[in-house]
Amino acid sequence: MRDCIICKESFAPKTVKHLTCSAKCSKANKLAKWYAKIGKATCVTCGVEFQPKSPVNPEQGKLNRYCSLKCRSNDPAFFEKRGHALRLIPARKGQNYSYVHFNKCRVCFNLFTAKYKAKALCSDECRKVEYAAYLESQRQSQRQYAESVYKPKEFNCKECGKAFTTVYGDKRKEYCSTRCSKKHLGRVAKGKRRARIRGQDYESVNPFKVFIRDKWKCRICGINTPKKLRGTIEPNAPELDHIIPVAQGGSHTYSNVQCACRACNSKKSDKVIGQLPLILPGGRGIQSSALFAHITVAPARKIGVSSA
């Protein structure tokens, strides 16, 4: 048996180190050791010596100046240090009081009252404005970073063949401009639409692929059709010609189109003139077929026409 060092009651210790009889006495023992370690202090208001709960260390600026909240409230120096000299609690005993700060909004720069000095925004509208500005600054910084690490890419325009280099945010990959894009897609859609109306086979035909296949030569008269004359009204300007016209039942496919000069294409009109390059087994057909094999195109489709 052993006597508890706090309450002096006898108890049976479980180990040799047990000095207290219960958890309550154990806590009181630890608190007594802590108080003995930190020492005592004297209240600057009433002059009474008291036991502080935190260490007293003047060298580190840790001072326990008041024995209670009442003594702290009665000390004017406490409020002067914190900028509350005009709001002393003793002058308002028995009254309701609150500290009020006059702050300037950092968005609209208007004065407003706040409970805390650190409050910087006067309303929800100003918070939304500041948050929107923050998001915009984030977008700008992210864009600047993306532009700094972006690697430009070079493409050849599918319409005019002109080489162009992309910049950050530019989604162009096939056409150098909106004009070339509309021009090319409109031409392709026009041929497909004509063939679809007549119930013929059709596919997306790129005129430049046909011109390259035919080596930029008219398949009717054999004259050279320079690339730079494409889209002009010169007699030897390259144009896409249907060997069997769509009006005569021809298809809008690579096998039924050829390069023709503007003069021959005008004279031909809707007559069948030329050689089907991918159907006939000899002559230019074999040569064109070999060139055409390297060009990837969409599969041909056929839409039935009602007999009504």
Residue pairs with C-beta under 8 A, 6 or more apart in sequence:
1 10
1 11
1 12
2 10
2 11
2 12
2 13
2 18
2 19
3 9
3 10
3 11
4 10
4 11
4 19
4 20
4 21
4 22
4 25
5 19
5 20
5 25
5 29
6 20
6 21
6 25
6 28
6 29
6 32
7 21
7 25
9 21
11 21
13 19
19 29
20 26
20 28
20 29
35 51
37 55
38 52
38 54
38 55
38 56
39 56
40 49
40 50
40 51
40 52
40 56
41 49
41 50
41 52
41 56
41 63
41 64
41 65
42 48
42 49
42 50
43 49
43 50
43 65
43 66
43 67
43 68
43 71
44 65
44 66
44 71
44 75
45 66
45 67
45 71
45 72
45 74
45 75
46 67
46 71
48 67
50 64
50 67
52 64
54 62
54 64
55 62
56 62
56 63
56 64
65 72
65 75
66 72
66 75
66 78
72 78
73 89
73 90
74 90
76 85
76 88
79 85
79 87
79 88
84 99
87 97
87 99
89 97
98 115
99 115
100 113
100 114
100 115
101 113
101 114
101 115
101 116
101 117
101 119
102 111
102 112
102 113
102 114
103 111
103 112
103 113
103 114
103 117
103 119
103 120
103 122
104 110
104 111
104 112
105 111
105 112
105 120
105 121
105 122
105 123
105 126
106 120
106 121
106 130
107 121
107 122
107 126
107 129
107 130
108 122
108 126
110 122
112 122
121 127
121 130
143 168
146 168
147 168
150 167
150 168
152 165
152 166
152 167
153 165
153 166
153 173
154 163
154 164
154 165
154 166
155 163
155 164
155 166
155 172
155 173
155 174
156 162
156 163
156 164
157 163
157 164
157 174
157 175
157 176
157 177
157 180
158 174
158 175
158 180
158 184
158 206
158 208
159 175
159 176
159 180
159 181
159 183
159 184
159 208
160 176
160 180
160 230
161 208
161 227
162 176
164 172
164 176
166 172
166 173
174 181
175 181
175 184
184 206
187 207
187 240
188 204
188 205
188 206
191 202
191 205
191 240
191 246
191 252
192 202
192 203
192 204
192 252
194 246
194 252
195 201
195 202
195 246
195 251
195 252
196 202
196 303
198 246
198 247
198 249
198 305
199 302
199 303
199 304
199 305
200 246
200 249
200 250
200 251
200 252
200 302
201 251
201 252
201 253
201 300
201 301
201 302
202 251
202 252
202 253
202 300
202 301
202 302
203 252
203 253
203 254
203 297
203 298
203 299
203 300
203 301
204 297
204 298
205 240
205 252
205 253
205 254
205 257
205 297
206 297
207 238
207 240
209 254
209 295
209 297
210 240
210 254
210 257
210 258
210 259
211 225
211 227
211 230
211 238
211 259
212 291
213 254
213 259
213 277
213 288
213 291
213 292
213 295
214 258
214 259
214 277
214 288
216 224
216 225
216 226
216 227
216 238
216 259
217 223
217 224
217 225
217 259
218 224
218 225
218 236
218 238
218 259
218 260
218 261
218 264
219 241
219 258
219 259
219 260
219 274
219 275
219 277
219 284
220 241
220 258
220 260
220 261
220 264
220 268
220 273
220 274
221 261
221 263
221 264
223 236
223 261
224 236
225 236
225 237
225 238
225 259
225 260
225 261
226 236
226 238
227 238
229 236
229 237
229 238
230 237
230 238
231 237
233 262
234 262
235 261
235 262
235 263
236 261
236 262
236 263
237 261
237 262
238 259
238 260
238 261
238 262
239 259
239 260
239 261
239 262
239 265
240 257
240 258
240 259
240 260
241 257
241 258
241 259
241 260
241 264
241 265
241 268
241 274
242 250
242 252
242 256
242 257
243 250
243 256
243 257
243 258
243 272
243 273
243 274
243 275
243 276
244 250
244 251
244 256
244 272
244 276
245 270
245 271
245 272
246 252
247 270
248 270
248 272
250 256
251 300
253 300
254 278
254 292
254 295
254 297
255 276
255 277
255 278
255 279
256 276
258 274
258 275
258 277
260 268
260 274
264 273
275 283
275 284
275 285
276 285
277 284
277 285
277 288
277 289
277 292
278 285
278 288
278 289
278 292
279 285
